[in-house]
Each structure stands twice: as C-alpha cells, then as structure tokens.
Amino acid sequence: MEENAQLKDLQNQIRARYDDLSKRLKQVAQYILDNSDSIVFDTVAVIAQKAKVPPSTLIRFAAEFGFSGFNEMKQLFRENLMEKTTNYTERLQLSNKLNKQHNSAADNILSIFAQANGQALRQLDTEDNIGLLHSAAKLLMQANNIFIIGLKRSFSVACYLNYALQHLDCRSFVIDGQGGMFDEQLNQVKAGDVIVVISFSPYADETLNIVNIAAQKGIKQIAITDSQISPLLAFSDISFIIKEAQVLGFRSQCSTMTLVQSLAITIGLEKNPAERGTD
C-alpha cells in the first residue's frame, strides 16, 4: 500500500472512531485531521501544545491506532507531503523561518502574515477544491434564492459574497439576525433555495441552529468551514474545508475570501461564456 493510501486510511479510521474517543483523544484527532503540515514540521511537544493536551496523550493516541509511537504516525504525513508536492524543501524552510520570526514579530508582522497566507493559499489550490468550486457554482446558479449566513468573524466574508452575487444578478440575501429576527429571516427560505454557511470554530450557536432547521426543510446547503469534523458537514451538500493562516493567535481570512471570490467569478463565467476568452 502506498503511503498516500495509508494516510487516507488512517484519516478515515480517525473520523469513523471519533465519537468513541475520550475528550483528550478527540482534541488530538481534530488537530491531526486539520493540520497535516503541522504534524510534519512541528515537534511532539509543539503539537501537544497546539492540540492543548499533554505529550503523553499523543503517544496514547498513536497506540490507539496501532502505532508503536507518535513519530511512526508522523512518518505517514511526512511521506504524503513529499509525494504531493515538489517544493517540500521550500515549505520546510518557510516553516523554520516563520518560527524564528515569531521572536521579533513586532518588527516583521506584515512579512509573517504575508508568508503564512501564501502557504495557506497554496493549500487552497487543490484539484478537489477546483471540482467543488464548479459544483457549488452550478448549485447556486440553479437556486431560486441564495441565503448566506456568516456570523462573528465570518460576517465580513458573508457580506462580500452577497455583494458579489448581487452584482451577478443573483437573488442573494444575508441572514444576519438584525433586530433578533433570525426566525423571521429563516422563514423566508423555501424549497428551491440554497444556503451558503460560513462558520469556523468556535461555531456560532445561531449558525448551527439555522443549518439544522434548514436541513429538516430539505434546503440544499454549501458549507465553508475549517475542520473535517465541523458540525456543518453533517448538513451540507457541498463543503469546503479551509485552513487559514494563523500567526500569534490571529487567524487570517485570506483563503476564505479568495475562495468566495473565486466562487463568484466562476458563476459569472458560467453565466457569460463569452467572457472566458479564446486564448
């Protein structure tokens, strides 16, 4: 079995057994599923710190899935990264550089964020996401109305997507609960409509309530979220898992904004094939 296939098998096992794991092992599971590059580059101590568990929990987690130690599990991620990219050395150098720059963040914050966002954007550009982008565009073009929900730090992305869609003559609306009117706004969603949900951990309770109700009504949903175990995935027909750059505890929105802008442009090109050009 190739290393790539071995890693996929491990990830599938983690997802399948997630609900049965202890609280701390669940923390490790979520971190491992969502931070494959970190698993490659960081030490066990750093991974434990980021996952908010003792290092011994990582060893216990590895044993739970049949490994003699956590470093043996790390090897799957290392080999997979080497297989899927030709610039492994460049990424390793970048990671080391970022770790060193953290000591002088005040002087280099723009450079740190720019480089971290560049790495996050490279992770966004995958064949899977490209295929999902076209599927999502097709679903939105078929919708009678498009309702967008993005609360807290996702609100700016929701507003931009609404702005872009309206410029494409789509009937789009933001569910923002203004005046406490979440229920009234949700009541406007009918069969034939589509909801775009944008939410990242910690997921807003209002968002989870809305996607749950919408699913019960049979409404199609597109989720933009940050984890393979995000609660949004249980309700979505199409889902994008975005790993944003995070520096000194601050999470960027660069990749998410790039995704929704690409989604809007894809819709525009599908609506106006002539705009694609002939080159």
MOVENRA-V490016 format. One record per residue. N is the residue number from 1. PHI is phi in whole degrees, 0 to 359 (999 if undefined). PSI is psi as a letter, one per 30 degrees, with the letter a starting at -180 (NA if undefined). Layout:
n & phi & psi
N & PHI & PSI
N & PHI & PSI
This chain:
n & phi & psi
1 & 999 & k
2 & 291 & l
3 & 301 & e
4 & 302 & e
5 & 293 & e
6 & 297 & e
7 & 294 & e
8 & 298 & e
9 & 296 & e
10 & 298 & e
11 & 298 & e
12 & 294 & e
13 & 296 & e
14 & 298 & e
15 & 295 & e
16 & 292 & e
17 & 260 & g
18 & 306 & e
19 & 297 & f
20 & 267 & f
21 & 280 & l
22 & 291 & l
23 & 302 & e
24 & 291 & e
25 & 293 & e
26 & 296 & e
27 & 298 & e
28 & 294 & e
29 & 301 & e
30 & 297 & e
31 & 296 & e
32 & 294 & e
33 & 293 & e
34 & 257 & f
35 & 222 & h
36 & 298 & e
37 & 292 & e
38 & 298 & e
39 & 299 & e
40 & 289 & e
41 & 272 & e
42 & 271 & l
43 & 284 & l
44 & 301 & e
45 & 297 & e
46 & 291 & e
47 & 299 & e
48 & 299 & e
49 & 296 & e
50 & 291 & e
51 & 278 & f
52 & 63 & h
53 & 222 & l
54 & 292 & l
55 & 305 & e
56 & 298 & f
57 & 292 & e
58 & 296 & e
59 & 295 & e
60 & 296 & e
61 & 297 & e
62 & 300 & e
63 & 296 & e
64 & 301 & f
65 & 250 & g
66 & 88 & g
67 & 258 & k
68 & 285 & f
69 & 192 & l
70 & 291 & e
71 & 295 & e
72 & 294 & e
73 & 293 & e
74 & 302 & e
75 & 299 & e
76 & 299 & e
77 & 291 & e
78 & 295 & e
79 & 294 & e
80 & 296 & e
81 & 295 & e
82 & 293 & e
83 & 289 & e
84 & 272 & f
85 & 222 & l
86 & 263 & f
87 & 248 & h
88 & 303 & e
89 & 299 & e
90 & 298 & e
91 & 293 & e
92 & 296 & e
93 & 297 & e
94 & 297 & e
95 & 300 & e
96 & 297 & e
97 & 295 & e
98 & 296 & e
99 & 298 & e
100 & 288 & e
101 & 291 & f
102 & 301 & f
103 & 288 & f
104 & 232 & h
105 & 299 & e
106 & 299 & e
107 & 272 & f
108 & 232 & g
109 & 299 & e
110 & 296 & e
111 & 296 & e
112 & 297 & e
113 & 294 & e
114 & 298 & e
115 & 290 & e
116 & 295 & e
117 & 294 & e
118 & 299 & e
119 & 293 & e
120 & 295 & e
121 & 294 & e
122 & 295 & e
123 & 290 & f
124 & 290 & e
125 & 277 & i
126 & 236 & l
127 & 299 & e
128 & 299 & e
129 & 294 & e
130 & 296 & e
131 & 296 & e
132 & 296 & e
133 & 299 & e
134 & 290 & e
135 & 295 & e
136 & 294 & e
137 & 298 & e
138 & 297 & e
139 & 297 & e
140 & 291 & e
141 & 292 & f
142 & 274 & f
143 & 286 & k
144 & 291 & e
145 & 221 & l
146 & 243 & k
147 & 248 & k
148 & 242 & k
149 & 234 & k
150 & 206 & j
151 & 257 & l
152 & 55 & b
153 & 287 & f
154 & 274 & f
155 & 298 & e
156 & 296 & e
157 & 292 & e
158 & 299 & e
159 & 295 & e
160 & 295 & e
161 & 299 & e
162 & 299 & e
163 & 301 & e
164 & 293 & e
165 & 294 & e
166 & 294 & e
167 & 288 & f
168 & 260 & g
169 & 63 & g
170 & 270 & k
171 & 275 & j
172 & 238 & k
173 & 216 & k
174 & 263 & k
175 & 270 & j
176 & 241 & f
177 & 68 & g
178 & 303 & k
179 & 73 & g
180 & 73 & g
181 & 257 & h
182 & 300 & e
183 & 298 & e
184 & 295 & e
185 & 292 & e
186 & 295 & e
187 & 296 & f
188 & 282 & f
189 & 280 & k
190 & 235 & l
191 & 304 & k
192 & 96 & f
193 & 269 & l
194 & 227 & k
195 & 252 & k
196 & 257 & j
197 & 248 & k
198 & 240 & j
199 & 203 & k
200 & 232 & l
201 & 299 & k
202 & 282 & k
203 & 288 & k
204 & 295 & k
205 & 301 & e
206 & 298 & e
207 & 295 & e
208 & 297 & e
209 & 295 & e
210 & 294 & e
211 & 293 & e
212 & 294 & e
213 & 295 & e
214 & 298 & e
215 & 296 & e
216 & 295 & f
217 & 274 & f
218 & 78 & g
219 & 279 & k
220 & 293 & k
221 & 225 & k
222 & 244 & k
223 & 253 & k
224 & 239 & j
225 & 214 & a
226 & 237 & g
227 & 210 & k
228 & 288 & f
229 & 242 & g
230 & 298 & k
231 & 296 & f
232 & 292 & f
233 & 294 & f
234 & 292 & f
235 & 250 & f
236 & 272 & k
237 & 270 & e
238 & 225 & k
239 & 223 & k
240 & 247 & k
241 & 253 & j
242 & 252 & k
243 & 255 & j
244 & 281 & l
245 & 294 & k
246 & 226 & k
247 & 231 & k
248 & 53 & h
249 & 87 & f
250 & 258 & k
251 & 262 & k
252 & 280 & l
253 & 239 & g
254 & 300 & e
255 & 292 & e
256 & 296 & e
257 & 295 & e
258 & 297 & e
259 & 296 & e
260 & 291 & e
261 & 293 & e
262 & 296 & e
263 & 297 & e
264 & 296 & e
265 & 293 & e
266 & 300 & e
267 & 298 & e
268 & 299 & e
269 & 291 & e
270 & 292 & e
271 & 286 & f
272 & 230 & i
273 & 305 & f
274 & 296 & f
275 & 288 & f
276 & 292 & f
277 & 85 & l
278 & 241 & g
279 & 285 & NA
